[in-house]
Each structure stands twice: as C-alpha cells, then as structure tokens.
Amino acid sequence: MYFDDHNPPHFHAKYGSYKATFDIKTLGISDGCMPPKIHGLIVRWASYHKEELLNNWESCRNGEQPKKIRPLL
C-alpha cells in the first residue's frame, strides 16, 4: 500500500517480474497479472486478512504507518 493512494481500497503485489493490484473488497485484480498459482496464494492470504488490509488502507490514507500482517503459513 502507498500513502495517499487512490480509491478503491487496494494493495500491490509483486512476484518476480509480475506485478498486480488487488481490490481489497473483491480480491480481484484491477491492474497487472500474476501466475495462476501465485494469484491463488495471494487471494487466500488476503481473504484471511481482509479486515486487517482495510484497517491498513485507512491508516495509510490518514498518513499513519500500517501494521504488519502475518504471512500465509
């Protein structure tokens, strides 16, 4: 996430040379692409942490530091 980023609430993911932007509410890709296996892992992780992602989105919009979110184990 980036401070002062545009709506809708989203996060950016990178894997090797791939980059994608994921909508937090729908977990769909709004820009870029990911390999299918990695896309599935990202969506799984984000679905477990949707509330934390939304809270971090609000923190970033307010100029505050986002909190760390646990990785997918």
BELVENUR-V543231 format. One record per residue. RES is the residue in one letter. SS is DSSP state (A for helix, B for strand, O for the rest). PHI is phi in radians with two decimals (999 if undefined). OMEGA is omega in radians with two decimals (NA if undefined). Layout:
res-><RES;RES>
ss-><SS;SS>
phi-><PHI;PHI>
omega-><OMEGA;OMEGA>
This chain:
res-><M;Y;F;D;D;H;N;P;P;H;F;H;A;K;Y;G;S;Y;K;A;T;F;D;I;K;T;L;G;I;S;D;G;C;M;P;P;K;I;H;G;L;I;V;R;W;A;S;Y;H;K;E;E;L;L;N;N;W;E;S;C;R;N;G;E;Q;P;K;K;I;R;P;L;L>
ss-><O;O;O;O;O;O;O;O;O;B;B;B;B;B;B;O;O;B;B;B;B;B;B;O;O;O;O;O;B;B;B;B;O;O;O;A;A;A;A;A;A;A;A;A;A;A;A;A;O;A;A;A;A;A;A;A;A;A;A;A;A;O;O;O;O;O;O;O;O;O;O;O;O>
phi-><999;-2.10;-1.12;1.00;-1.37;-1.38;-1.36;-1.32;-0.99;-2.69;-2.37;-1.84;-2.24;-2.25;-2.59;1.01;-1.58;-1.53;-2.44;-2.63;-1.96;-1.93;-1.24;-1.18;-1.30;-1.73;1.11;-1.51;-1.42;-1.74;-2.78;1.51;-2.73;-2.43;-1.04;-0.91;-1.10;-1.21;-0.98;-1.08;-1.12;-1.12;-1.12;-1.06;-1.04;-1.13;-1.16;-1.23;-2.09;-1.00;-1.11;-1.12;-1.10;-1.13;-1.11;-1.17;-1.03;-1.12;-1.04;-1.10;-1.11;-1.64;1.33;-1.72;-1.27;-1.25;-1.54;-1.16;-2.07;-1.04;-1.29;-1.30;-1.64>
omega-><3.13;3.07;3.12;3.10;-3.08;3.02;0.02;3.12;-3.08;3.02;-3.12;3.12;3.10;3.06;-3.06;3.13;-3.14;3.06;3.11;3.05;-3.10;3.02;-3.07;-3.07;-3.09;-3.06;3.05;3.08;3.10;3.12;3.09;3.14;3.11;3.00;-3.06;-3.11;-3.14;3.09;3.12;3.11;3.14;-3.14;3.10;3.13;-3.08;3.13;3.08;-2.99;-3.07;-3.13;3.11;3.11;3.11;3.09;3.11;3.08;3.14;3.10;3.13;3.13;3.13;3.12;-3.13;3.13;3.08;3.11;3.09;3.10;-3.11;3.08;3.05;-3.10;NA>
